[in-house]
Amino acid sequence: MDAFAQAVGLVANGQTLLVILLASLFGLFVGAMPGLTATMAAALLVPVTFYMEPVPAIAAIISCTAMAITAGDIPGALLRIPGTPASAAYVEEAYGLTKQGKAGLAIGISISSAAFGGLFGFCVLMIAAPALARFALNFSSFEYFWLAVLGLSCAALVSTGGIAKGVLSLLLGLFIAQIGLDPLMGTPRFTFGSSELAGGISFIPAMIGMFALAEILRSGRGGPSLSPQAEVRNPFAGVFTELKRWRVNLFRGAAIGSVIGALPGVGGDLGAWVTYALAKKTSKTPEKFGTGHPEGLVEAGATNNAALSSAWIPAMVFGIPGDAVTAIAVGVLYMKGMEPGPSLLTVNPQNFYAVMIVFVIANLLLLPLGYMAARGARYIFRVPRSYLNAAVLLFCIVGSYAINNSMFGVVVMIVLGVIAWILEAHRFAVAPIILGIVLGPLVEQNFTTSMMIARGDPIAFFERPIAAVLGIFTLLIWAAVLISAVLRRGRRRPVALPS
């Protein structure tokens, strides 16, 4: 209790609270801008933290990230441009609600479920941080391989256009992930002598092109449109009713996100895809998914921020980053003398509790600041779509260029945007391509590492208990899909009548 009282004193002062508010506003702005990411926002704040005390410095990173991740759902709902790879899992639902004239409801559900997921993840972090961290350390390359394959499977199975097209889209994403240097041997693959391709294809320009540019091309096919867009009304009107209706999905998404987020290197991107697929498979109305159905939006939205909170478990307890943002934060912790690890919970527990309190404040700020952002978004819809497309295209170019300060990112954005536009015209899903680009390196690296450990014996992928459970579960999913496809084909085959 003494340590907790000291933590309250470290946070409840004018400087720290002002830092949290300003960092949240900054994260809100960056996250809501198409092409700009939460990782970019956190990286831009690092030089500013040089001049801060330890607790305000880490509070700036936490509050900025929590706000930017959630704000990334706003362009997803309004413009079909996801702010993060996790947002891509449910961007069709949010944009579908907007097309129904329920843009405020889409944003309100995203904000509210994210706030609940973040607070749920905080509770998990407070109660089970050491236990979950020890569980995460039991994961080897075998478990990470099956976990990544499970996430890829979920993306292919729940995609629009059918399973076959979903699998083909996923394979295209995995192919794009292969471009660059081999992670094991350093051998160039599909680079054609280009030094830019040797660095691989960054998923940020790919995501911007395949969602934002493809949407601009699709909406601009009918010629210049000067009609204003739909209006954003009260974002919290009807949200409580939807959260109460889908409360099982809300709690399940937050719980699964808390577990998956604690796995180092995985973060929330995979969790949102898994829970969205789970929501669709367990739904009584799976045919509504992809058209603006709140069920998947509630569950995946809660997963997003819950995973963000629990990603700090390995970072705080063992100094192992859970994702790119916590990697930045771990560097700030070391820079400020708050070395993460078991000693942080024993020698300086007040610093640990101070970080936890910042989590609560940051997630509570999601509601008022998210409301302000949603109400401000109505001005976006007053802009004619033709002018809005031009502004979005400008942000797409700036965001793609800023990744590596190179025009190569812009070229990648344009090429993949045109490809996505062509694929969507033939009802191919784009989201599995993005997940293939994101998780492809994780699958490849853990597969090759595991095969080297097992000396080429595939049985080793099922020898460890957790790996065996994940592997069998993944194979059963694909077996069930294949069996159901065969049965459906058999029922459709016409029966020859006797002459």
N, C-alpha and C positions, 0 to 999 in steps of 0.2 A: 504493500500500500504506500510505503514511503517513496518507492521508486515511481509509482504511478502519479503520486502528488507532485513529484519533481518534474515529471514529463508534462503534466498539465501546465506547470509554471513555464516550461520551455516553449510551449506552443501558444498559450493564452497570453501573449503580449502583442503590443501594437506592431512591431516589426514583422514577426512571423505571420500574423494574420493578414497584414498588408501584402506580404510576399505571396501568400496563398491566393489571395484575391486577384492580384495582378497576373500571376502565373496562370491562373484559371482562365482569365480573360484572353491572355495570349494563346493558350491552348485552344480555346473556343474559336478564335479567329483562324489559326493555322489549320485546325481540323476541319473547319467548314469550307476551306478553300479547296476546290478541286485540284488534285495534283500535289498537294502538300500533305505530309504525314506526321503522325505523332512522334516518330523517331526523329524526324527532322526538327520538330519543335523542341524536343528535349536536348538535342545536340546544340541548337542555337542558344539555349539557356546556360550551357556549361560555362562559357566565359564570364557570364554575369555572376555565377555562383562563386567565383574567385574572391569576391569582395564581401561575402556573407559569412555569418556564423554557421556552424555545422548543421543545426536543426533547420534554420530557414533555407539553407542551400538544398538539402534533400527534400524539404517541403515543396520547393519550387518545382523540382523534377516530378514529384508524385502528383501534385495538383494539375500541372500542365499536361501530363500524360493522360490522366483520368479524363480530363475535359476534352482533349484532342481526340481520343479514341471514340468517345461518344459523339462529339461534334462531327466526326466523319460519317455518321449515319444521316446527317442532314442533306448533303448533296446526293447521297444515295436515294433518299426518299423523294427529293425534289427534281433531280436531274438524271437519276439512274447512274450516278458516278460514285461507287463505294469509296469511302475514305481509307479503308484498310482491307487486307485480304479476308479477314473475318467478316467484314460487312458485305463482301461479295456473296456470302452464303445466303443472305436473306434480302439482298437488294431488290429482287424481283417482287417480293411480298410488299416491301415498303413503297416501291414505285407503283405497284398495282393498286394500292390504296389511294395514292395520289391521283391516278387516272380515274378513280371512282369519285373524286372530289373530297377525299378524306386525308389530305396531306397533313393536317394538324394532328389527326389521330395516329398516323404513321410515325410522326416525330415524337408525339407524346408517349407512345408505347415504347419506342427505342430508348428515350430518356429515362422513363420510369423503371423499365426492366433492367436497364444498365445500373441505375442507382441501387436497386434492390440487390442485383448480383454483386455489385461492389461491396455493399455492406455485409452480405452473406459471406463473401470471400474474406472480409475483414474478421468476421467471427471465427471462421475456420482458421485463419492465420493466428488469431489470439490463442485459440484452444489447442490446436493440433499442429502447430508449426514444427516442433522437433520431430513428432511422429511421422508427419507427411514428408518431411525432409529426408528422414532415414529410409522411408519407402521409396522415394524418388532415387536415392543413391543405389538402390537394388537394381535399377534399370541399366542393362548393358546394351550393346549394339543389337543384340537379338530382339530385345523387347522394343527398342525404338524402331526397328525395321517393321515389325508387325503393326505397331501403332500407326506408323506413317501409311502403310498399305491399307489399314482399316479406314483411315481418313480419306485416302484416295478412292476407295471403294464406295464410301458414302457419297462422295461428290458425283461419281458416275451413275449410281443407282437412283439418286433423287433428281437428276437433271431433267429438264424439259426436252421433249423430242424423242424420248425412248431410250432404253438402256444401250442399244447398239450405238446410237449417235453419241450418247454420253461417254461410252468407252473410247470411241474414236477421238472425241475431244480431249479426253484425259491423256491418251497416247500422244496426241499432238503437243500437249503441254509438257509431257515427259521428254519428248524429243527436243523441244526448245531448251529445256533444262540441261540437256546433254551438251549444248554448244559451249565451247570454251576449253579449258584445260582439264584433263582428267585429274580428279582430286587425289588419286593415289600415286600415279606415275608422272603426272605433269605433261602428258602427251596432248597435243592440240587435237580437237575433234570438231569437224564441220566448221572450221574457221576460214578455210580457203585463203590462207596467208594473211588475213586481216588481223592487225593487232587489237582493234576494238572488239572483234568477236572473240579473241582469246580471253578477254575478261568475262565472257558470258553475257547472258541477257538478264538485265535487272528486272525484277518483277514490278517495280513501280512504273516505269514507262510502258511496260506491257499491260498493266492493269489500266492505266490511264487511256491507252489507245484502244483496248478491246472493249471498254465500257463507254468512256466519254466520247472519243472520236467516232466510234461506231454509232452512238446515239445521235451525234450531230449529223452524220451522213444519212441516217435513217429519217430523222425529223426534217431534214432539208431537201428530201427528194421531191416534195410536192411544190417546190418553188419558194420564193420569199414569203414568209408568214409574218404579218405584223399584228396578229391578234394577241391580246394579253393572255397570260396563263391563268390557272385556277387560283383561288384565294386560300390562304392559310388562316384558319380560324383558331379558336382557343385550343392549344395542343393537349390540354389535359381533360377536355370534355369527353366523357365516355371511356377514359383510360382505365379508371378504377373498375368499371364493370367488366372490361375485357380482361384485366389482370385477375379479377376474381373468377371469371369464367374459366380461364386457363391457368389456374393456380398450381395445378399439378405440373404443368410444363414449366412454370416459373421456378418452382423449387427444384425440379429435376435439372433444369438447365444450369441453375446456380451451383448445385451440388457437383455435377459432372465437370463444369468449368473450374471449380475449386481444385478438383483432383488433377485434371489435365494440365492446368496452369502451373502446378507445382513441379512438373517434369522439366528439368533443365533443357533449354533449346527448343521446346515445343511451343510454349506460350498459348495465347488464346486463339490463334488462327485455326488450328486443327479442331479445337473444342467446338467452335461455332458450327463447323461443317458436320461434326459427329452428332450434335444435338439437333440440328435442323433435320438431318436424315432420320434420326430417331423419332422426332415429332411427326414426320410424314409417315413413317412406317407404322406408328401406333395410333395415328389419327383415324377417326371414324369417317372423315371426309377428305381423304388424300387427294382427290381430284381437284380440290380448291387450292391446293398449294401452287404457288407461282402466279396466281391471279390477284393477290392482295388479301391473303388469309392471315389474320393476326396470330394464329396458333404457333406457326413456326417463327414468326417475328418475336414473340414473347420469349420463347425458349432460347433461341440463339442469341438474342440480345442480352438476356441474363447471363448466359455463358461468357459473353465477351468480357464484361467487367469483372466477373468473378474470377476468371482466369488471370486477368491483369493483377488483381490483388494477391492471389495465391502464388503468382510468379515470383513474388518477393520472398517466399518461404526459403527456397534454396539460396537466394541472394543474401538474405539476412543471417540465416543459420550457418551456412557453409561457404558463403562468398561465391557461389556458383550462379551466374546469371540465368534467369529463366527465359529471357528473350533479349532483343536488341536494346530495348529501353532500360531494362534492369542492368544490362551490361554497362550502359552509360552511368546509371545511378551507382553501381558498385565502384566505378572509377571516382565518382564524386565522394563516396564514403571514405575511400582510402585517402583521397586528397585532403579531406577534412579531419583525418585522424580517427574516424569512426570505423575502424577496421571490422568488416563483417566476419562473422564466425561465432562459435559457441561462446566466446568471451563477451560478445555483445549482449548476451542474455544473462551473463553472470557478473561480469565486472562493471558494465555500464547498462544495466537494465532500463534506466530512465531514458536513454537514447532510443532503445527498442520501442518502448511504450510511446515515446514522442512520435515516432514514425507511424505507429498504429493510430494515434489520435488524428494525425494529419490525413490518414486514409478516410476516417469518418467524416471530417470536415469537407474534404474534396468531393466525396460522393454525395454529401448533402447539398453542396453547392451546385451539383448537376441539375437539380430541380429548378431553382430560381434562374440560374444563368441559361439553362436549356430553354426555359420558357421565354426569356428575353430573345434568345437566338431564333426560336420558332416564330415569335411575333415579328421580329425583324425580317424574317424570310419572306413575309408577305410582300415586301417591296420588290423582291426578286421576281415574283409572279406578275407584277405590274409592268415589267419590262417585256416588250414584244419578243417572241421566241427567236426571231432572226438576230436581233441585237444581243440577246442572251447567248445564243450559240457563238457569236463572235467573241464575246467576253470569256466564255468557257474555253474556247479554243486557245485564247491567249494564255490563260492559266495552265492549260495542258502543255503548251510549249515551254512555258517557264518552269513548271514542275519537272518535266522530262529532262530539260537541260540542266537543272540544278542538282540532279543526282550525282553526276560525275563532272559537271561543268564542261560538257561536251555535246556537240550537235548529234553525236551518235545516238544519244537517248531520244532525241526528237525523231530521228530516222526510224528507230525501233517503234516508237509510238505510232507513227504514220503507217508503217508497213503492217503491224499487227492490228491496227485499227481497221484498215481496209480488209484484211483477212477476216476479222471478226464480223464485219458488216456483211461480207459474202456468206459466211457460215450461218449467221442468224437468218439470212434470207432463205436458207434451206433448212431452217429449224434445227440447227446444231447449237447446243448449249455452249456458252462462253466460260461460265464459271469453272467447270472442271479443268479448262486449259490453264487458268490462273493458278488453281491449286496444284496442278501438275508442275508448273514452273516453281512454285514456292517449296513444295515438298519433294520434288525430284532429287535435289542434292542430298536431302536427308535420307531418302530411300537408298540411293546409290552408295553413299558413304558407309551407311550402317550395314548394307548387304556385303560390300567388299570386305569391310573389317571383320564381319562375322565369318565369312568364308575363309579368310586367312586364319582366324582363330581356330575354326573347325577343320582346317586343312582340306577344304572342299567337300566335307560331309554334310549334306542337307539335313540329316537327322538332328544335327546339333541345334537347329532352329526350334526344336520341340523338346529339348532336354531340360531346359530351365522351366520351373513351374509357371511363372508369369508369362513367359514367352509362349509356352505350350497353350495356355488358356487363350491368349490373344490370337495365336495362329489358328487354332481349331475354330474359334469363333469367326474369324475372317473367312476361312475356307467353307464353313457352314453357310455363311451368307451367300457366297457365290454359288454353292451347290443348290441352295434353295431357289435362287434366281434362275439358274439353268433348268432345274426340274420344272418350275412353274412355266417357263417359256416353252418347254417341250410339251407340257400338258395342254397349254393354250393352243399350240399349233395342232395338236392331235384333235382337239375339239372342233377346230375350224375346218379340218380336212373333210370334204364332202364324202358321204357314203354312197358307193355305187349301188344302184337299184338293180335287182335281177330283171332280165329281159323276159 
